[in-house]
């Protein structure tokens, strides 16, 4: 473990969680804490390293939001463009007033293919719809396209994967590129995220971690039959902790689009609950007038991920894991040791 700082509680938490993944914490571009632990491949005992690629589930909704902002900047869309105006597909029961803004902020009121308010087992989806067929955004349409609205557009925040599937389809129709090709060309390459991509689970490149699900009897299995075979607009990309640092740097330095649009992406657009709001593809925690954390996160069977930027301290962290839990509790300890105290060192 490479460390420039030491927190006894943090090291103990890593051991207690049997953490499998990578942790990087940077301040002003300098590494405060770095750790890699666990196995990328349990069967062969191949270790996770600093630059191992991990699935990040819904953490890549930020990539989709960035792509939409780029299309707004080049004039292809506006945030008030209606779904019916920019996607040539039939949604017979959808409200005609749904806009890009509604989809970005989980406030469109549309049905979801996996409703987290009613369902708690993501694996159940693939018993009727084989996961190995889910390779493109269009493949998800039969799961929600002809269902009724759940709420009026703009009425409330309701976390919704289907909304980001629609955003992916819009990007594809507007650009002529697949969502994965667009993100790799216009986000990963400009941000120098050379180890990131949308990889098929049956064709993972080298130095990529398999996702692991722990069974009640103490055994484990990979998640290859538990999530869609290839990620897309709503989740499932692979990246490394160092690449996430590059993404935050590129975003905050306005390398991906203008400062005006960056500020708009990071603006709290809708309330989630007390102290938590949502921008475009990013969660925002605020105490009083100013945000203290911008965050992306993702959870799937065999995947857990948190990455955040703390603007008042210029601290950024990334914690990808190839297990279903771990990053949240570790992130909280880091916040207690560094951010809540307003200090820039772990004691």
Phi, psi and omega in degrees: 000124177269122180223139167256348178224156181228128171237117181301318180296323181291315178298319178295322180294320178300318180289319181295318180287348191050049188301132176239107183158205183229144175233128172227131174233121180242146171229128180051036178082358180253142183283124175268320184209138179213135182208141170228132183210164178082184184252134170285329177222105184295321185298318181263000182056041173279125188280155165283141179236176179309321185250022177292142178274135180232146167294145182235012176049231185288356176302337182271007169301331176298322179299317180296318179297320177298317179300317179297317179299324177295321178291327174294317181297324181273003173089005180289329184218170163230165179291342178262005174299134181279149178306316183294342182270342188234000178227114185274069177216158185262124174234084194299333184251007182276146176295135183286351182267003180297131181243171174304317179303315179300317181294318181295328186257015178056037182234019182286338180078011182278161175291153179249155175281339172222102184271106185291345176281342184239338185241145180231002181234097183300330182294335181299331181302324192271004174285327178261331180239103185304128183297335182286353176267350187268084185248340185222157180306322182297335181293341182273345186305317181301343181279346182210350191300325185250018178271162183280156176300148177264337184195169176285141177304133178083359185288320183197163172282127175216103187310129193213110178289325182299325178300322179281334169300316179296320177299321177298318178295322177298314178301317181295317180291326182284331188250341185077007178249152170294156180301320181292318179294321179297310183298317180296322183281319190253355177236303183297313182293312178298329180273001181062033178271072191282347180258008184257153178179177176254094188260140175287138184298336178265009177216047182290137178285174179299156179058037175245137181275134168287144175276138184238136176249129180266126180277161183298333182273008177092354176276177180221163176211158177281166183264018186297335177258012189245349181220162177306145187294334178220136182285169181204217189293332183260351180163168170102004175289164175244141176207177176246162176299316177299324178294325177294326175298319178295323179296313179300318181297314181295319180294310186286340176265010175061036178277343184261333171191182190294163176299322180301313180287326175299313178299323180291320177300323183268008177279134174293111184262335184206142180280134174264308175198179181304123177085354182233128178229175182228134176264232173251099179077009184219139175274143183231122176259131184226137171238113185076222188280328191249142173295141174248349177210132166254131189219145166237149182210162178203140177222128170220167171305122181080012181218134168212144191202136170222138171216138186212154171236134182248097192296327184289338180246357184053046177248139180228142178223156173218130181224085173271148180218147176258033170229169188281353179207170178133307185299324184297310182294325178291319177300318180297320178295319178299317179297318179296319184283331186245301196281316182296328179278347181076012181262160182250023176216152177266134182247000000 
